Amino acid sequence: ALPLTGWGSDAGEYNHRGYVIWEAMINTQGGILGRPVELKIYDDQSDPTTTARLYEKLITEDKVDVLIAPWSDDMTMPATTVAERYNTPIVTGGATLDTIWGRGYKYVCGLLPASYDYVGVAVRLLKGKVETAAVVNNELTYTTGFGDAGVTNLEELGIKLLGREVYAASATDFTSALTKIRGQNPDFLIGGTGVEDAIQIVRQAKEVGLNPKAFYFTIAPGELEFVKLLGKDAEYILGTTEWEPTLTHLPGFQEFYDAYVAKYNEEPVEDAATSFGVAQVLKEAIEKAGEIDSEKINDALHTLETTTVFGHYKVDPETGRQLGKKLFVIQIQDGKRKIVWPADYAEAELRFPAPAWKER
């Protein structure tokens, strides 16, 4: 199940594209264990209750062989609970919430690092450069997890948290919260956001004259529309990405990239590469198991170590939590996403501090 409509539909559509590309490619190559692959995809409408019902249907009515989790922690939480109840392995590609890996579940594993590290890499990059920070986040489960991760990392690094603002999922006016934060004058603003809310926060931060030395947002800076809609106002903004189309060293990259561009006439983004990588991992696990057997496939998923188009895969064999995936800090520079950390993959140096809006 994917959020093809509702608040998660942008990411859901990119996930869908990655799976469609993979399905066509793998069937051209002969399928898995000599059998063709059929993807069964439903729209969960970005609603966790609908997600749970759809995974019940996939297992009990459709009788699928294996499960792929939905996008975001909000929908992944109920989906993995259903999978656990039926002892059915499920691979996640949109889950970062620490809680998912702390429930003692045996049938879940994932490709993404936890929220703590996702936000933490950017906070650690700015250690010694900023002394104070503020956090603002959407009330949704996954964005609250990002906000919590920001607070934890700030505390650990001795960066003073001046305040935290939490807003409703439906909010579009952030003026009051941003004006309050402006009064606190933080060096660093951390946003636990999706795409649309991050764009509005940037626009309204400019309007109220909020001028931290660095802006950081989750999810949004890695998406194409962020720069398209903000233009020059996106400059200097930091984000985290697990994948960029410049990581051409990854095995199978060019084949995936070319197939995606040919079908959709644009470069693939992280969410599409993630779903393609999820499917690659699932294929390897089934082949390692040698048959369609839930227990054998689950064992393979928890012990497999491989590198996909998305990156390295290695999980904690007890919890299924991702251990091997690299994270990258990106910054919008001259209208493009540039990796600025880690140094081995950096395409540009960090531009810091960001000039005040009136000085740009």
JOMOMO-V648305 format. One record per pair of residues at least 6 apart in sequence whose ideal C-beta (glycine too) atoms are under 7 Angstrom apart, sorted by the first residue. I is the first residue (numbers start at 1). J is the second residue. Records with the same first field share a line. If there is no record, write none. Layout:
I=J + J
//
This chain:
1=42 + 44 + 51 + 54 + 55 + 70 + 79
2=12 + 15 + 16 + 41 + 43 + 44 + 70 + 71
3=9 + 12 + 44 + 45 + 46 + 70 + 71 + 75
4=12 + 13 + 16 + 43
5=43 + 45 + 46
6=45 + 46 + 47
7=46 + 169
8=46 + 71 + 72
9=46
10=195 + 223
11=71 + 271
12=71
14=269 + 271 + 272
15=71 + 271 + 274 + 275
16=41
17=264 + 272
18=272 + 273 + 274 + 275 + 276
19=39 + 41 + 275 + 279
21=256 + 259 + 260 + 263 + 276
22=276 + 279
23=37 + 39
25=259
26=32 + 37 + 283
27=36 + 37
31=37
32=283 + 286 + 287
33=286 + 287
40=58 + 62 + 64
42=54
44=50 + 51 + 54 + 70 + 75
48=74 + 75 + 77 + 78
51=70 + 75 + 78 + 79
52=78 + 79 + 82
55=67 + 79 + 82 + 83
56=82
58=64 + 67
59=86 + 88
65=292
66=89 + 282 + 297
67=83 + 88 + 89 + 90
68=91 + 278 + 282
69=76 + 79 + 80 + 90 + 91 + 92 + 93 + 94 + 95
70=76 + 79 + 94
71=94
72=94 + 142
73=95 + 96 + 97 + 100 + 141 + 142 + 145
74=140 + 141 + 142
76=92 + 94 + 95 + 100
77=100 + 141
79=90
80=90 + 100 + 105 + 108
83=90 + 107 + 108
84=105 + 107 + 108
87=107 + 294
88=107 + 294
89=107 + 294 + 297 + 298 + 301
90=107 + 108
91=109 + 110 + 278 + 281 + 282 + 301
92=108 + 110 + 111
93=110 + 111 + 112 + 274 + 275 + 277 + 278
95=110 + 112
96=112 + 113 + 114 + 115 + 118 + 142 + 145
97=115 + 141 + 142 + 145
98=114 + 115 + 116
100=108
101=114 + 319 + 320 + 321
107=298
108=320
109=301 + 302 + 315 + 320
110=320 + 322
111=274 + 277 + 278 + 281 + 310 + 313 + 322 + 325
112=242 + 322 + 325
113=322 + 325 + 327
114=321
115=145 + 146 + 149
116=149 + 152
117=327
118=149 + 240 + 327
119=146 + 149 + 150 + 153 + 190 + 218 + 240
120=149 + 153
121=240 + 327 + 329 + 341
122=216 + 238 + 240 + 329
123=150 + 153 + 154 + 157
124=157
125=329 + 341 + 350
126=188 + 214
127=157
129=352
130=159 + 187 + 188 + 213 + 214
131=159 + 160 + 187
132=159 + 160 + 162 + 186 + 187
133=154 + 159 + 161 + 162 + 186 + 187 + 188 + 190
134=162 + 163 + 181 + 184 + 186 + 189
135=147 + 150 + 151 + 161 + 164 + 190
136=165 + 177 + 181 + 189 + 191 + 201
137=143 + 144 + 146 + 147 + 166 + 191 + 192 + 193
138=167 + 169 + 192 + 193 + 194 + 197
139=166 + 167 + 168 + 169
140=169
143=192 + 193 + 194
144=192
146=192 + 218
147=164 + 192
150=190 + 192
151=161 + 164
154=161
162=184 + 186
163=181 + 184
165=177 + 180 + 181
167=174 + 177
171=197
172=200
174=200 + 201 + 204
175=204 + 208
178=201 + 204 + 205 + 208 + 210
179=208
181=189 + 210
182=208 + 209 + 210
186=212
187=212 + 213
188=212 + 213 + 214
189=212 + 215 + 216
190=216
191=198 + 201 + 216 + 217 + 218
192=218
193=201 + 217 + 218 + 219 + 220
194=219 + 220
195=219 + 220 + 223 + 225 + 226
198=217 + 220 + 226
199=220 + 226 + 229 + 230
202=230 + 233
203=233
206=233 + 357
209=357
211=356 + 357
213=352 + 353 + 354
214=238 + 352 + 353 + 354
215=236 + 237 + 238 + 354
216=238 + 239
217=237 + 239
218=240
220=226 + 239
221=237 + 238 + 239 + 330 + 332 + 337
222=239 + 241 + 269 + 270 + 330 + 337
223=269
224=269
226=234
227=234 + 332 + 335
234=332
235=332 + 333
236=331 + 332 + 351 + 354
237=331 + 332
238=329 + 331
239=330
240=327 + 329
241=270 + 328 + 330
242=270 + 274 + 310 + 311 + 325 + 327
243=270 + 273 + 274 + 310 + 311
244=328 + 337 + 339
245=257 + 267 + 268
246=339 + 347
247=253
248=254
250=307 + 309 + 311
251=307
252=309
253=309
256=276 + 309
257=268
260=268 + 272
261=267
273=309 + 310
274=310
276=309 + 310
277=308 + 309 + 310 + 311
280=308 + 309
281=304 + 306 + 308 + 313
284=304 + 306
285=297 + 300 + 301 + 304
286=292 + 297
288=300 + 304
289=296 + 297 + 300
302=315 + 317 + 320
303=317
304=313
305=313 + 314 + 324
306=313
307=313
311=325 + 326
312=324 + 325 + 326
313=324
314=323 + 324
315=321 + 322 + 323
316=323
328=339 + 341 + 345
329=340 + 341
330=337 + 338 + 339 + 340
331=338 + 340 + 350 + 351
333=348 + 351
338=347 + 348
339=345 + 346 + 347
340=346 + 348 + 349 + 350
//
